[in-house]
Amino acid sequence: MLDWLFGGRRRGDVAPQVVRSEPATVEPIALRVAVVIHDPLLEAHGGRRLHEHFGWYDPDALARQYSDDLRACSGGIARYEIVERHMVDGYPVKVDGFRYDDAEYLRCWARRAGFHQPDAADYHAILAEFDLTRKVLRGEIDEVWLFAFPYAGYYESHMVGAGAVWCNSPPLAGSEGCARRFVVMGFNFEREVGCMLENFGHRVESIMGHVYRGHRGERNLWERFTRYDKTHPGRAECGNVHFAPSSAQDYDWGNQRPVLSRADAWYGFPDLSGPPREMRAPDWGGGDMRLHHLWWLDHLPRVAGSTDGVLNNWWQYILRPDEAL
């Protein structure tokens, strides 16, 4: 098991195996990423970056860890490469044209109040500033990652382009002229990489819900994948991003109640005949957000072929909505 999967645990501690060791049997998916980081220099505070001033996470380190985590839990399928990086000494513009300056933002943060409304960032302005939509159309990039501070106004994930679907946010209105769908991820560098994986997990939920929207009853394998004991007593499977198999409420990944779960069966997909077994919180990381999300993502099917009109490699839909949806 790779040491970095266990965060702050000491070497020698007993840690749960949250990612299976064998690689996927389908081809990797190479994805070129444009990263835009709004991390202002605070001239009145020694010229430090905003993240340094508050002791928040280094966005470049977050990007590396996120990329490594997705590669690991996808069995090597998700091969992200950052091909361009834009470090911005400033704040993203809001939909009404407002833009913070250093003094205003620091004042609001100190009070934890008074933040500008509407909070939403102007995605059209950000995409245009760095010519990102044209780069997607030309095949130079496949995805965009935005990094900023709390109240930057980003969605966790946002799909752009003709035929874009709900992706934990409505499609970007006015982007229908872009013939290729792509996802813009929004990350907050006040938070650690587990929160980034949560953003990605909600992207998964949105896209796979769309993929299985026409399947009813037991044919809806996505609905089956997301079952947990509270909603399906004795018939838990993998749960969802907020609910592990034993969770009683949102974010209750550390609930120690033992439950019967068929999560292991998903490692044999499309054969789901494997029996349930008693599972507990240590199976998915003992309450750690990042470890739970790695465990959950690792259970997504990633084999060749199709079942009932849906690819057996769900990562294809999640990573390449322009091709698979």
Number of C-alpha atoms within 10 A of each C-alpha: 12 9 11 11 19 20 10 8 12 10 9 6 8 9 18 17 17 23 23 15 12 8 13 17 13 16 14 16 16 14 17 19 20 22 22 21 22 23 23 20 19 19 10 9 10 9 12 15 18 22 19 14 13 10 10 15 16 15 25 14 12 20 20 14 17 20 18 16 24 20 17 22 24 23 19 19 23 23 17 21 15 17 12 13 13 12 12 14 14 18 20 24 19 22 17 12 10 16 16 17 12 15 11 13 18 14 13 15 14 9 9 9 9 12 17 17 12 11 16 17 22 17 22 16 15 16 16 11 9 13 11 19 26 14 15 21 15 11 11 17 21 26 24 24 19 23 24 25 21 15 16 24 22 24 20 22 26 23 26 29 21 19 17 24 20 17 26 20 15 14 21 19 13 11 19 15 11 17 16 21 25 25 24 24 22 22 28 23 27 17 15 19 23 20 19 22 24 19 19 24 22 19 24 23 19 18 22 20 18 16 20 16 12 9 15 10 8 9 13 16 17 19 20 17 20 20 23 27 22 18 13 12 14 16 17 25 25 27 23 22 23 17 23 32 34 26 22 17 12 11 15 18 27 21 19 15 13 14 23 20 25 25 24 17 19 20 18 14 18 17 9 13 11 14 11 17 14 12 20 21 23 19 16 27 23 17 18 18 22 22 26 28 27 24 21 23 25 20 22 21 20 26 19 15 12 12 13 10 10 14 18 19 23 21 23 21 19 22 24 18 19 20 11 14 16
